[in-house]
Amino acid sequence: MRRGAFADRVLIVGMGPFARKLISEIDAHPHLGYHIVGVLDDGPVPDHTPLPHALLGPLEDLFQIAKTARVDRVIVALRERRG
């Protein structure tokens, strides 16, 4: 069990319904040892449902943002875009 200073710093990629559910679950269970540092996505933040964490930039900046924010884990929560 990781907490506080020992929590993994997590970057969420995506801000659709799946990503929002994932963020909600991580925030609701801090004893799991994850600290969300922010979110990456190419789209604008919908006005009617603000994100609980900062939108740090577009997907193309993933490497630089992950490095700058000292991210331990990247979780990809994008909606399927096939077809």
N, C-alpha and C positions, 0 to 999 in steps of 0.2 A: 504494500500500500504506500503510495507516494503522495505527499502533501506539500503545500507551500513552496519553499525554495527548491524542493526536490521534484516538483511536478514537471512532466514533459511539456515543453512549449509546442503547441499545435497550431498549424496554419490550415484553415479549411479552404478548399478550392471549390467554389460554387456558392450560389445563394438562392437556389430554388427550394422547393418544398422539402426535398430529401435533406439538403444541407441545413435548412432551418430546424428540422426535426433532430438531426444529429447534434447541432449546436445546443438545442434545448436539453437533450439528454446529457450531454457533457456538463453543461452548467448545473443541471439538477443533481449530479452525482460527483461532487468534488473529491470524494474519497477515492475515486478511480485514478487520480493523479494526473489529470490533464488540465492544462491552462491554455485557453484559446487566445492567441496573440492577435488574430485578425482573420480576415476573409479576402480571398482574391476572386474576381470575376470580371468579365468583359462588359457586362450589362450595367445599366444604371440601377441604383437602389430604388425599388418601388416606393412611392410616397406613402401608401396606405399601410405598409408593414416595415417599419425601420428595423435594421439589423441591430442585434444586441452587442455586436463587436464591430470594430472599425473595418471599413472597406479599404484595404491597403493598396490596391492597384489592379491592373489587368493581368491576365494569365501570362502574357509575354514577359512580365517582370518577375516571374516566380523565383528563379534562381537568386536574383539580387535581393529580393525582399526576404527570402528564407535565410539568406546569409546575414543580412543586416539585422533581422529580428532574432537571430540565434535560435532558429526553429529546430526542434528535435524530431518532429514528425509532420508530414504533410498528408492530409486526408483529402482524397479526391471525392467530391460528392456532387458531381455534375449530372444533369439529367441526360438521358440517352438521346443522341442526335442522329440516329440512323434513319435512312429512308427518305 
